[in-house]
Amino acid sequence: MAGRMETINKKIVSFVIAFIAIFVLIFACYHFWTAVNVDNIKSVQIREQTIKVELALNEEAQERGLSDRKELKENEGMLFVFSEEGKHDFWMKDMNFPIDMVWMDESKIIIYIEDNTKPESYPDSYGPAALSRYVLEVNAGVSEKNNWKVGDEVKFLY
């Protein structure tokens, strides 16, 4: 009987170790795939709306953002992709037009929206209390027009 219980316990331990290894492998592959492919994002889709995006992938591009631009075309935006989740606050320094800012978490779920942020609001800054990984900037009114809400899923299109 003791030998049989020992065999069963070894099988259970082996199963648990295999399950954990598979979980870690899937998690690592997902993060590797996301990290490798972020620079290939062409558009994002929220509900039925597709927005063509310019990417801000590094610190320099993220600091510059949409500053000093005259306008942003309809159905276009800038997607800020940070290397990890964090507290990513934004301001309207050197902006020439109002925008909506949409924060997403690691899972690409909208966690916060700041509508119709005006250039004259500088030096105020905006951002969620929760951690974010991605921020989308679009023309003011786009989020309301398309009924975007906290909890909506954002799809990256390559």
Phi and psi in radians as a Rosetta constraint file:
Dihedral C 1 N 2 CA 2 C 2 CIRCULARHARMONIC -1.109 0.35
Dihedral N 2 CA 2 C 2 N 3 CIRCULARHARMONIC -0.684 0.35
Dihedral C 2 N 3 CA 3 C 3 CIRCULARHARMONIC -1.122 0.35
Dihedral N 3 CA 3 C 3 N 4 CIRCULARHARMONIC -0.652 0.35
Dihedral C 3 N 4 CA 4 C 4 CIRCULARHARMONIC -1.179 0.35
Dihedral N 4 CA 4 C 4 N 5 CIRCULARHARMONIC -0.739 0.35
Dihedral C 4 N 5 CA 5 C 5 CIRCULARHARMONIC -1.118 0.35
Dihedral N 5 CA 5 C 5 N 6 CIRCULARHARMONIC -0.667 0.35
Dihedral C 5 N 6 CA 6 C 6 CIRCULARHARMONIC -1.103 0.35
Dihedral N 6 CA 6 C 6 N 7 CIRCULARHARMONIC -0.728 0.35
Dihedral C 6 N 7 CA 7 C 7 CIRCULARHARMONIC -1.107 0.35
Dihedral N 7 CA 7 C 7 N 8 CIRCULARHARMONIC -0.765 0.35
Dihedral C 7 N 8 CA 8 C 8 CIRCULARHARMONIC -1.103 0.35
Dihedral N 8 CA 8 C 8 N 9 CIRCULARHARMONIC -0.770 0.35
Dihedral C 8 N 9 CA 9 C 9 CIRCULARHARMONIC -1.091 0.35
Dihedral N 9 CA 9 C 9 N 10 CIRCULARHARMONIC -0.698 0.35
Dihedral C 9 N 10 CA 10 C 10 CIRCULARHARMONIC -1.116 0.35
Dihedral N 10 CA 10 C 10 N 11 CIRCULARHARMONIC -0.695 0.35
Dihedral C 10 N 11 CA 11 C 11 CIRCULARHARMONIC -1.139 0.35
Dihedral N 11 CA 11 C 11 N 12 CIRCULARHARMONIC -0.715 0.35
Dihedral C 11 N 12 CA 12 C 12 CIRCULARHARMONIC -1.119 0.35
Dihedral N 12 CA 12 C 12 N 13 CIRCULARHARMONIC -0.804 0.35
Dihedral C 12 N 13 CA 13 C 13 CIRCULARHARMONIC -1.078 0.35
Dihedral N 13 CA 13 C 13 N 14 CIRCULARHARMONIC -0.756 0.35
Dihedral C 13 N 14 CA 14 C 14 CIRCULARHARMONIC -1.077 0.35
Dihedral N 14 CA 14 C 14 N 15 CIRCULARHARMONIC -0.731 0.35
Dihedral C 14 N 15 CA 15 C 15 CIRCULARHARMONIC -1.100 0.35
Dihedral N 15 CA 15 C 15 N 16 CIRCULARHARMONIC -0.793 0.35
Dihedral C 15 N 16 CA 16 C 16 CIRCULARHARMONIC -1.098 0.35
Dihedral N 16 CA 16 C 16 N 17 CIRCULARHARMONIC -0.764 0.35
Dihedral C 16 N 17 CA 17 C 17 CIRCULARHARMONIC -1.112 0.35
Dihedral N 17 CA 17 C 17 N 18 CIRCULARHARMONIC -0.755 0.35
Dihedral C 17 N 18 CA 18 C 18 CIRCULARHARMONIC -1.106 0.35
Dihedral N 18 CA 18 C 18 N 19 CIRCULARHARMONIC -0.729 0.35
Dihedral C 18 N 19 CA 19 C 19 CIRCULARHARMONIC -1.084 0.35
Dihedral N 19 CA 19 C 19 N 20 CIRCULARHARMONIC -0.796 0.35
Dihedral C 19 N 20 CA 20 C 20 CIRCULARHARMONIC -1.119 0.35
Dihedral N 20 CA 20 C 20 N 21 CIRCULARHARMONIC -0.730 0.35
Dihedral C 20 N 21 CA 21 C 21 CIRCULARHARMONIC -1.085 0.35
Dihedral N 21 CA 21 C 21 N 22 CIRCULARHARMONIC -0.744 0.35
Dihedral C 21 N 22 CA 22 C 22 CIRCULARHARMONIC -1.122 0.35
Dihedral N 22 CA 22 C 22 N 23 CIRCULARHARMONIC -0.752 0.35
Dihedral C 22 N 23 CA 23 C 23 CIRCULARHARMONIC -1.060 0.35
Dihedral N 23 CA 23 C 23 N 24 CIRCULARHARMONIC -0.806 0.35
Dihedral C 23 N 24 CA 24 C 24 CIRCULARHARMONIC -1.099 0.35
Dihedral N 24 CA 24 C 24 N 25 CIRCULARHARMONIC -0.722 0.35
Dihedral C 24 N 25 CA 25 C 25 CIRCULARHARMONIC -1.096 0.35
Dihedral N 25 CA 25 C 25 N 26 CIRCULARHARMONIC -0.794 0.35
Dihedral C 25 N 26 CA 26 C 26 CIRCULARHARMONIC -1.092 0.35
Dihedral N 26 CA 26 C 26 N 27 CIRCULARHARMONIC -0.783 0.35
Dihedral C 26 N 27 CA 27 C 27 CIRCULARHARMONIC -1.062 0.35
Dihedral N 27 CA 27 C 27 N 28 CIRCULARHARMONIC -0.794 0.35
Dihedral C 27 N 28 CA 28 C 28 CIRCULARHARMONIC -1.138 0.35
Dihedral N 28 CA 28 C 28 N 29 CIRCULARHARMONIC -0.742 0.35
Dihedral C 28 N 29 CA 29 C 29 CIRCULARHARMONIC -1.103 0.35
Dihedral N 29 CA 29 C 29 N 30 CIRCULARHARMONIC -0.725 0.35
Dihedral C 29 N 30 CA 30 C 30 CIRCULARHARMONIC -1.057 0.35
Dihedral N 30 CA 30 C 30 N 31 CIRCULARHARMONIC -0.836 0.35
Dihedral C 30 N 31 CA 31 C 31 CIRCULARHARMONIC -1.194 0.35
Dihedral N 31 CA 31 C 31 N 32 CIRCULARHARMONIC -0.631 0.35
Dihedral C 31 N 32 CA 32 C 32 CIRCULARHARMONIC -1.123 0.35
Dihedral N 32 CA 32 C 32 N 33 CIRCULARHARMONIC -0.808 0.35
Dihedral C 32 N 33 CA 33 C 33 CIRCULARHARMONIC -1.074 0.35
Dihedral N 33 CA 33 C 33 N 34 CIRCULARHARMONIC -0.764 0.35
Dihedral C 33 N 34 CA 34 C 34 CIRCULARHARMONIC -1.102 0.35
Dihedral N 34 CA 34 C 34 N 35 CIRCULARHARMONIC -0.809 0.35
Dihedral C 34 N 35 CA 35 C 35 CIRCULARHARMONIC -1.122 0.35
Dihedral N 35 CA 35 C 35 N 36 CIRCULARHARMONIC -0.689 0.35
Dihedral C 35 N 36 CA 36 C 36 CIRCULARHARMONIC -1.222 0.35
Dihedral N 36 CA 36 C 36 N 37 CIRCULARHARMONIC -0.620 0.35
Dihedral C 36 N 37 CA 37 C 37 CIRCULARHARMONIC -1.713 0.35
Dihedral N 37 CA 37 C 37 N 38 CIRCULARHARMONIC -0.042 0.35
Dihedral C 37 N 38 CA 38 C 38 CIRCULARHARMONIC -1.084 0.35
Dihedral N 38 CA 38 C 38 N 39 CIRCULARHARMONIC -0.536 0.35
Dihedral C 38 N 39 CA 39 C 39 CIRCULARHARMONIC -1.373 0.35
Dihedral N 39 CA 39 C 39 N 40 CIRCULARHARMONIC -0.004 0.35
Dihedral C 39 N 40 CA 40 C 40 CIRCULARHARMONIC -1.819 0.35
Dihedral N 40 CA 40 C 40 N 41 CIRCULARHARMONIC 0.055 0.35
Dihedral C 40 N 41 CA 41 C 41 CIRCULARHARMONIC -1.169 0.35
Dihedral N 41 CA 41 C 41 N 42 CIRCULARHARMONIC 2.225 0.35
Dihedral C 41 N 42 CA 42 C 42 CIRCULARHARMONIC -1.824 0.35
Dihedral N 42 CA 42 C 42 N 43 CIRCULARHARMONIC -0.634 0.35
Dihedral C 42 N 43 CA 43 C 43 CIRCULARHARMONIC -2.605 0.35
Dihedral N 43 CA 43 C 43 N 44 CIRCULARHARMONIC 2.868 0.35
Dihedral C 43 N 44 CA 44 C 44 CIRCULARHARMONIC -2.154 0.35
Dihedral N 44 CA 44 C 44 N 45 CIRCULARHARMONIC 2.633 0.35
Dihedral C 44 N 45 CA 45 C 45 CIRCULARHARMONIC -2.172 0.35
Dihedral N 45 CA 45 C 45 N 46 CIRCULARHARMONIC 2.213 0.35
Dihedral C 45 N 46 CA 46 C 46 CIRCULARHARMONIC -2.200 0.35
Dihedral N 46 CA 46 C 46 N 47 CIRCULARHARMONIC 2.122 0.35
Dihedral C 46 N 47 CA 47 C 47 CIRCULARHARMONIC 0.945 0.35
Dihedral N 47 CA 47 C 47 N 48 CIRCULARHARMONIC -2.144 0.35
Dihedral C 47 N 48 CA 48 C 48 CIRCULARHARMONIC -1.720 0.35
Dihedral N 48 CA 48 C 48 N 49 CIRCULARHARMONIC -0.016 0.35
Dihedral C 48 N 49 CA 49 C 49 CIRCULARHARMONIC -1.657 0.35
Dihedral N 49 CA 49 C 49 N 50 CIRCULARHARMONIC 2.264 0.35
Dihedral C 49 N 50 CA 50 C 50 CIRCULARHARMONIC -1.879 0.35
Dihedral N 50 CA 50 C 50 N 51 CIRCULARHARMONIC 2.277 0.35
Dihedral C 50 N 51 CA 51 C 51 CIRCULARHARMONIC -2.067 0.35
Dihedral N 51 CA 51 C 51 N 52 CIRCULARHARMONIC 2.123 0.35
Dihedral C 51 N 52 CA 52 C 52 CIRCULARHARMONIC -1.272 0.35
Dihedral N 52 CA 52 C 52 N 53 CIRCULARHARMONIC 2.301 0.35
Dihedral C 52 N 53 CA 53 C 53 CIRCULARHARMONIC -2.113 0.35
Dihedral N 53 CA 53 C 53 N 54 CIRCULARHARMONIC 2.527 0.35
Dihedral C 53 N 54 CA 54 C 54 CIRCULARHARMONIC -1.680 0.35
Dihedral N 54 CA 54 C 54 N 55 CIRCULARHARMONIC 2.436 0.35
Dihedral C 54 N 55 CA 55 C 55 CIRCULARHARMONIC -1.685 0.35
Dihedral N 55 CA 55 C 55 N 56 CIRCULARHARMONIC 2.436 0.35
Dihedral C 55 N 56 CA 56 C 56 CIRCULARHARMONIC -2.002 0.35
Dihedral N 56 CA 56 C 56 N 57 CIRCULARHARMONIC 1.688 0.35
Dihedral C 56 N 57 CA 57 C 57 CIRCULARHARMONIC -1.774 0.35
Dihedral N 57 CA 57 C 57 N 58 CIRCULARHARMONIC -0.413 0.35
Dihedral C 57 N 58 CA 58 C 58 CIRCULARHARMONIC -2.070 0.35
Dihedral N 58 CA 58 C 58 N 59 CIRCULARHARMONIC 2.970 0.35
Dihedral C 58 N 59 CA 59 C 59 CIRCULARHARMONIC -1.022 0.35
Dihedral N 59 CA 59 C 59 N 60 CIRCULARHARMONIC -0.726 0.35
Dihedral C 59 N 60 CA 60 C 60 CIRCULARHARMONIC -1.089 0.35
Dihedral N 60 CA 60 C 60 N 61 CIRCULARHARMONIC -0.838 0.35
Dihedral C 60 N 61 CA 61 C 61 CIRCULARHARMONIC -1.146 0.35
Dihedral N 61 CA 61 C 61 N 62 CIRCULARHARMONIC -0.609 0.35
Dihedral C 61 N 62 CA 62 C 62 CIRCULARHARMONIC -1.247 0.35
Dihedral N 62 CA 62 C 62 N 63 CIRCULARHARMONIC -0.629 0.35
Dihedral C 62 N 63 CA 63 C 63 CIRCULARHARMONIC -1.196 0.35
Dihedral N 63 CA 63 C 63 N 64 CIRCULARHARMONIC -0.680 0.35
Dihedral C 63 N 64 CA 64 C 64 CIRCULARHARMONIC -1.282 0.35
Dihedral N 64 CA 64 C 64 N 65 CIRCULARHARMONIC -0.812 0.35
Dihedral C 64 N 65 CA 65 C 65 CIRCULARHARMONIC 0.910 0.35
Dihedral N 65 CA 65 C 65 N 66 CIRCULARHARMONIC -2.311 0.35
Dihedral C 65 N 66 CA 66 C 66 CIRCULARHARMONIC -1.687 0.35
Dihedral N 66 CA 66 C 66 N 67 CIRCULARHARMONIC 0.176 0.35
Dihedral C 66 N 67 CA 67 C 67 CIRCULARHARMONIC -0.968 0.35
Dihedral N 67 CA 67 C 67 N 68 CIRCULARHARMONIC 2.527 0.35
Dihedral C 67 N 68 CA 68 C 68 CIRCULARHARMONIC 1.182 0.35
Dihedral N 68 CA 68 C 68 N 69 CIRCULARHARMONIC 0.108 0.35
Dihedral C 68 N 69 CA 69 C 69 CIRCULARHARMONIC -1.487 0.35
Dihedral N 69 CA 69 C 69 N 70 CIRCULARHARMONIC 2.648 0.35
Dihedral C 69 N 70 CA 70 C 70 CIRCULARHARMONIC -1.392 0.35
Dihedral N 70 CA 70 C 70 N 71 CIRCULARHARMONIC -0.628 0.35
Dihedral C 70 N 71 CA 71 C 71 CIRCULARHARMONIC -2.823 0.35
Dihedral N 71 CA 71 C 71 N 72 CIRCULARHARMONIC 3.005 0.35
Dihedral C 71 N 72 CA 72 C 72 CIRCULARHARMONIC -2.235 0.35
Dihedral N 72 CA 72 C 72 N 73 CIRCULARHARMONIC 2.207 0.35
Dihedral C 72 N 73 CA 73 C 73 CIRCULARHARMONIC -1.177 0.35
Dihedral N 73 CA 73 C 73 N 74 CIRCULARHARMONIC 2.757 0.35
Dihedral C 73 N 74 CA 74 C 74 CIRCULARHARMONIC -1.040 0.35
Dihedral N 74 CA 74 C 74 N 75 CIRCULARHARMONIC 2.454 0.35
Dihedral C 74 N 75 CA 75 C 75 CIRCULARHARMONIC 1.080 0.35
Dihedral N 75 CA 75 C 75 N 76 CIRCULARHARMONIC 0.476 0.35
Dihedral C 75 N 76 CA 76 C 76 CIRCULARHARMONIC -2.206 0.35
Dihedral N 76 CA 76 C 76 N 77 CIRCULARHARMONIC 2.725 0.35
Dihedral C 76 N 77 CA 77 C 77 CIRCULARHARMONIC -2.823 0.35
Dihedral N 77 CA 77 C 77 N 78 CIRCULARHARMONIC -3.086 0.35
Dihedral C 77 N 78 CA 78 C 78 CIRCULARHARMONIC -2.136 0.35
Dihedral N 78 CA 78 C 78 N 79 CIRCULARHARMONIC 2.272 0.35
Dihedral C 78 N 79 CA 79 C 79 CIRCULARHARMONIC -1.888 0.35
Dihedral N 79 CA 79 C 79 N 80 CIRCULARHARMONIC 2.075 0.35
Dihedral C 79 N 80 CA 80 C 80 CIRCULARHARMONIC -1.601 0.35
Dihedral N 80 CA 80 C 80 N 81 CIRCULARHARMONIC 2.123 0.35
Dihedral C 80 N 81 CA 81 C 81 CIRCULARHARMONIC -1.993 0.35
Dihedral N 81 CA 81 C 81 N 82 CIRCULARHARMONIC 1.935 0.35
Dihedral C 81 N 82 CA 82 C 82 CIRCULARHARMONIC -1.622 0.35
Dihedral N 82 CA 82 C 82 N 83 CIRCULARHARMONIC 2.646 0.35
Dihedral C 82 N 83 CA 83 C 83 CIRCULARHARMONIC -1.148 0.35
Dihedral N 83 CA 83 C 83 N 84 CIRCULARHARMONIC -0.422 0.35
Dihedral C 83 N 84 CA 84 C 84 CIRCULARHARMONIC -2.708 0.35
Dihedral N 84 CA 84 C 84 N 85 CIRCULARHARMONIC 2.870 0.35
Dihedral C 84 N 85 CA 85 C 85 CIRCULARHARMONIC -1.127 0.35
Dihedral N 85 CA 85 C 85 N 86 CIRCULARHARMONIC 2.540 0.35
Dihedral C 85 N 86 CA 86 C 86 CIRCULARHARMONIC -3.009 0.35
Dihedral N 86 CA 86 C 86 N 87 CIRCULARHARMONIC -3.038 0.35
Dihedral C 86 N 87 CA 87 C 87 CIRCULARHARMONIC -1.579 0.35
Dihedral N 87 CA 87 C 87 N 88 CIRCULARHARMONIC 1.751 0.35
Dihedral C 87 N 88 CA 88 C 88 CIRCULARHARMONIC -1.937 0.35
Dihedral N 88 CA 88 C 88 N 89 CIRCULARHARMONIC 1.652 0.35
Dihedral C 88 N 89 CA 89 C 89 CIRCULARHARMONIC -1.605 0.35
Dihedral N 89 CA 89 C 89 N 90 CIRCULARHARMONIC 2.618 0.35
Dihedral C 89 N 90 CA 90 C 90 CIRCULARHARMONIC -2.209 0.35
Dihedral N 90 CA 90 C 90 N 91 CIRCULARHARMONIC 2.689 0.35
Dihedral C 90 N 91 CA 91 C 91 CIRCULARHARMONIC -2.329 0.35
Dihedral N 91 CA 91 C 91 N 92 CIRCULARHARMONIC 3.125 0.35
Dihedral C 91 N 92 CA 92 C 92 CIRCULARHARMONIC -1.929 0.35
Dihedral N 92 CA 92 C 92 N 93 CIRCULARHARMONIC 0.537 0.35
Dihedral C 92 N 93 CA 93 C 93 CIRCULARHARMONIC -1.041 0.35
Dihedral N 93 CA 93 C 93 N 94 CIRCULARHARMONIC 2.251 0.35
Dihedral C 93 N 94 CA 94 C 94 CIRCULARHARMONIC 1.060 0.35
Dihedral N 94 CA 94 C 94 N 95 CIRCULARHARMONIC 0.390 0.35
Dihedral C 94 N 95 CA 95 C 95 CIRCULARHARMONIC -1.506 0.35
Dihedral N 95 CA 95 C 95 N 96 CIRCULARHARMONIC 2.586 0.35
Dihedral C 95 N 96 CA 96 C 96 CIRCULARHARMONIC -1.986 0.35
Dihedral N 96 CA 96 C 96 N 97 CIRCULARHARMONIC -0.017 0.35
Dihedral C 96 N 97 CA 97 C 97 CIRCULARHARMONIC -2.691 0.35
Dihedral N 97 CA 97 C 97 N 98 CIRCULARHARMONIC 2.713 0.35
Dihedral C 97 N 98 CA 98 C 98 CIRCULARHARMONIC -1.322 0.35
Dihedral N 98 CA 98 C 98 N 99 CIRCULARHARMONIC 2.640 0.35
Dihedral C 98 N 99 CA 99 C 99 CIRCULARHARMONIC -2.433 0.35
Dihedral N 99 CA 99 C 99 N 100 CIRCULARHARMONIC 2.851 0.35
Dihedral C 99 N 100 CA 100 C 100 CIRCULARHARMONIC -1.763 0.35
Dihedral N 100 CA 100 C 100 N 101 CIRCULARHARMONIC 2.479 0.35
Dihedral C 100 N 101 CA 101 C 101 CIRCULARHARMONIC -2.100 0.35
Dihedral N 101 CA 101 C 101 N 102 CIRCULARHARMONIC 2.299 0.35
Dihedral C 101 N 102 CA 102 C 102 CIRCULARHARMONIC -2.183 0.35
Dihedral N 102 CA 102 C 102 N 103 CIRCULARHARMONIC 2.034 0.35
Dihedral C 102 N 103 CA 103 C 103 CIRCULARHARMONIC -1.690 0.35
Dihedral N 103 CA 103 C 103 N 104 CIRCULARHARMONIC 2.436 0.35
Dihedral C 103 N 104 CA 104 C 104 CIRCULARHARMONIC -2.233 0.35
Dihedral N 104 CA 104 C 104 N 105 CIRCULARHARMONIC 2.654 0.35
Dihedral C 104 N 105 CA 105 C 105 CIRCULARHARMONIC -1.542 0.35
Dihedral N 105 CA 105 C 105 N 106 CIRCULARHARMONIC -3.032 0.35
Dihedral C 105 N 106 CA 106 C 106 CIRCULARHARMONIC -0.986 0.35
Dihedral N 106 CA 106 C 106 N 107 CIRCULARHARMONIC -0.551 0.35
Dihedral C 106 N 107 CA 107 C 107 CIRCULARHARMONIC -1.529 0.35
Dihedral N 107 CA 107 C 107 N 108 CIRCULARHARMONIC 0.107 0.35
Dihedral C 107 N 108 CA 108 C 108 CIRCULARHARMONIC 1.131 0.35
Dihedral N 108 CA 108 C 108 N 109 CIRCULARHARMONIC 0.680 0.35
Dihedral C 108 N 109 CA 109 C 109 CIRCULARHARMONIC -1.850 0.35
Dihedral N 109 CA 109 C 109 N 110 CIRCULARHARMONIC 2.325 0.35
Dihedral C 109 N 110 CA 110 C 110 CIRCULARHARMONIC -1.141 0.35
Dihedral N 110 CA 110 C 110 N 111 CIRCULARHARMONIC 2.198 0.35
Dihedral C 110 N 111 CA 111 C 111 CIRCULARHARMONIC -1.953 0.35
Dihedral N 111 CA 111 C 111 N 112 CIRCULARHARMONIC -0.259 0.35
Dihedral C 111 N 112 CA 112 C 112 CIRCULARHARMONIC -2.902 0.35
Dihedral N 112 CA 112 C 112 N 113 CIRCULARHARMONIC 2.492 0.35
Dihedral C 112 N 113 CA 113 C 113 CIRCULARHARMONIC -2.308 0.35
Dihedral N 113 CA 113 C 113 N 114 CIRCULARHARMONIC 2.279 0.35
Dihedral C 113 N 114 CA 114 C 114 CIRCULARHARMONIC -1.960 0.35
Dihedral N 114 CA 114 C 114 N 115 CIRCULARHARMONIC 1.903 0.35
Dihedral C 114 N 115 CA 115 C 115 CIRCULARHARMONIC -1.492 0.35
Dihedral N 115 CA 115 C 115 N 116 CIRCULARHARMONIC 2.541 0.35
Dihedral C 115 N 116 CA 116 C 116 CIRCULARHARMONIC 0.848 0.35
Dihedral N 116 CA 116 C 116 N 117 CIRCULARHARMONIC 0.936 0.35
Dihedral C 116 N 117 CA 117 C 117 CIRCULARHARMONIC -1.420 0.35
Dihedral N 117 CA 117 C 117 N 118 CIRCULARHARMONIC 2.149 0.35
Dihedral C 117 N 118 CA 118 C 118 CIRCULARHARMONIC -1.693 0.35
Dihedral N 118 CA 118 C 118 N 119 CIRCULARHARMONIC 2.588 0.35
Dihedral C 118 N 119 CA 119 C 119 CIRCULARHARMONIC -0.969 0.35
Dihedral N 119 CA 119 C 119 N 120 CIRCULARHARMONIC -0.637 0.35
Dihedral C 119 N 120 CA 120 C 120 CIRCULARHARMONIC -1.224 0.35
Dihedral N 120 CA 120 C 120 N 121 CIRCULARHARMONIC -0.073 0.35
Dihedral C 120 N 121 CA 121 C 121 CIRCULARHARMONIC -1.326 0.35
Dihedral N 121 CA 121 C 121 N 122 CIRCULARHARMONIC -0.251 0.35
Dihedral C 121 N 122 CA 122 C 122 CIRCULARHARMONIC -1.038 0.35
Dihedral N 122 CA 122 C 122 N 123 CIRCULARHARMONIC 2.306 0.35
Dihedral C 122 N 123 CA 123 C 123 CIRCULARHARMONIC -1.730 0.35
Dihedral N 123 CA 123 C 123 N 124 CIRCULARHARMONIC 0.256 0.35
Dihedral C 123 N 124 CA 124 C 124 CIRCULARHARMONIC -1.017 0.35
Dihedral N 124 CA 124 C 124 N 125 CIRCULARHARMONIC 2.604 0.35
Dihedral C 124 N 125 CA 125 C 125 CIRCULARHARMONIC -2.142 0.35
Dihedral N 125 CA 125 C 125 N 126 CIRCULARHARMONIC 2.760 0.35
Dihedral C 125 N 126 CA 126 C 126 CIRCULARHARMONIC -2.307 0.35
Dihedral N 126 CA 126 C 126 N 127 CIRCULARHARMONIC 2.566 0.35
Dihedral C 126 N 127 CA 127 C 127 CIRCULARHARMONIC 2.946 0.35
Dihedral N 127 CA 127 C 127 N 128 CIRCULARHARMONIC 2.813 0.35
Dihedral C 127 N 128 CA 128 C 128 CIRCULARHARMONIC -1.389 0.35
Dihedral N 128 CA 128 C 128 N 129 CIRCULARHARMONIC 2.832 0.35
Dihedral C 128 N 129 CA 129 C 129 CIRCULARHARMONIC -1.279 0.35
Dihedral N 129 CA 129 C 129 N 130 CIRCULARHARMONIC -0.510 0.35
Dihedral C 129 N 130 CA 130 C 130 CIRCULARHARMONIC -1.411 0.35
Dihedral N 130 CA 130 C 130 N 131 CIRCULARHARMONIC 2.863 0.35
Dihedral C 130 N 131 CA 131 C 131 CIRCULARHARMONIC -1.317 0.35
Dihedral N 131 CA 131 C 131 N 132 CIRCULARHARMONIC 2.547 0.35
Dihedral C 131 N 132 CA 132 C 132 CIRCULARHARMONIC -2.291 0.35
Dihedral N 132 CA 132 C 132 N 133 CIRCULARHARMONIC 2.818 0.35
Dihedral C 132 N 133 CA 133 C 133 CIRCULARHARMONIC -2.101 0.35
Dihedral N 133 CA 133 C 133 N 134 CIRCULARHARMONIC -0.503 0.35
Dihedral C 133 N 134 CA 134 C 134 CIRCULARHARMONIC -2.290 0.35
Dihedral N 134 CA 134 C 134 N 135 CIRCULARHARMONIC 2.562 0.35
Dihedral C 134 N 135 CA 135 C 135 CIRCULARHARMONIC -2.377 0.35
Dihedral N 135 CA 135 C 135 N 136 CIRCULARHARMONIC 2.309 0.35
Dihedral C 135 N 136 CA 136 C 136 CIRCULARHARMONIC -1.950 0.35
Dihedral N 136 CA 136 C 136 N 137 CIRCULARHARMONIC 2.251 0.35
Dihedral C 136 N 137 CA 137 C 137 CIRCULARHARMONIC -1.916 0.35
Dihedral N 137 CA 137 C 137 N 138 CIRCULARHARMONIC 2.258 0.35
Dihedral C 137 N 138 CA 138 C 138 CIRCULARHARMONIC -2.380 0.35
Dihedral N 138 CA 138 C 138 N 139 CIRCULARHARMONIC 2.957 0.35
Dihedral C 138 N 139 CA 139 C 139 CIRCULARHARMONIC -0.990 0.35
Dihedral N 139 CA 139 C 139 N 140 CIRCULARHARMONIC 2.577 0.35
Dihedral C 139 N 140 CA 140 C 140 CIRCULARHARMONIC -1.004 0.35
Dihedral N 140 CA 140 C 140 N 141 CIRCULARHARMONIC 2.375 0.35
Dihedral C 140 N 141 CA 141 C 141 CIRCULARHARMONIC 1.688 0.35
Dihedral N 141 CA 141 C 141 N 142 CIRCULARHARMONIC -0.269 0.35
Dihedral C 141 N 142 CA 142 C 142 CIRCULARHARMONIC -1.120 0.35
Dihedral N 142 CA 142 C 142 N 143 CIRCULARHARMONIC -0.758 0.35
Dihedral C 142 N 143 CA 143 C 143 CIRCULARHARMONIC -1.144 0.35
Dihedral N 143 CA 143 C 143 N 144 CIRCULARHARMONIC -0.724 0.35
Dihedral C 143 N 144 CA 144 C 144 CIRCULARHARMONIC -1.207 0.35
Dihedral N 144 CA 144 C 144 N 145 CIRCULARHARMONIC -0.771 0.35
Dihedral C 144 N 145 CA 145 C 145 CIRCULARHARMONIC -1.002 0.35
Dihedral N 145 CA 145 C 145 N 146 CIRCULARHARMONIC -0.653 0.35
Dihedral C 145 N 146 CA 146 C 146 CIRCULARHARMONIC -1.714 0.35
Dihedral N 146 CA 146 C 146 N 147 CIRCULARHARMONIC 0.109 0.35
Dihedral C 146 N 147 CA 147 C 147 CIRCULARHARMONIC 1.043 0.35
Dihedral N 147 CA 147 C 147 N 148 CIRCULARHARMONIC 0.658 0.35
Dihedral C 147 N 148 CA 148 C 148 CIRCULARHARMONIC -1.232 0.35
Dihedral N 148 CA 148 C 148 N 149 CIRCULARHARMONIC 2.437 0.35
Dihedral C 148 N 149 CA 149 C 149 CIRCULARHARMONIC -2.354 0.35
Dihedral N 149 CA 149 C 149 N 150 CIRCULARHARMONIC 2.738 0.35
Dihedral C 149 N 150 CA 150 C 150 CIRCULARHARMONIC -1.024 0.35
Dihedral N 150 CA 150 C 150 N 151 CIRCULARHARMONIC 2.326 0.35
Dihedral C 150 N 151 CA 151 C 151 CIRCULARHARMONIC 1.808 0.35
Dihedral N 151 CA 151 C 151 N 152 CIRCULARHARMONIC -0.275 0.35
Dihedral C 151 N 152 CA 152 C 152 CIRCULARHARMONIC -1.183 0.35
Dihedral N 152 CA 152 C 152 N 153 CIRCULARHARMONIC 2.539 0.35
Dihedral C 152 N 153 CA 153 C 153 CIRCULARHARMONIC -1.545 0.35
Dihedral N 153 CA 153 C 153 N 154 CIRCULARHARMONIC 2.440 0.35
Dihedral C 153 N 154 CA 154 C 154 CIRCULARHARMONIC -1.914 0.35
Dihedral N 154 CA 154 C 154 N 155 CIRCULARHARMONIC 2.254 0.35
Dihedral C 154 N 155 CA 155 C 155 CIRCULARHARMONIC -1.832 0.35
Dihedral N 155 CA 155 C 155 N 156 CIRCULARHARMONIC 2.357 0.35
Dihedral C 155 N 156 CA 156 C 156 CIRCULARHARMONIC -1.617 0.35
Dihedral N 156 CA 156 C 156 N 157 CIRCULARHARMONIC 2.274 0.35
Dihedral C 156 N 157 CA 157 C 157 CIRCULARHARMONIC -1.925 0.35
Dihedral N 157 CA 157 C 157 N 158 CIRCULARHARMONIC 2.300 0.35
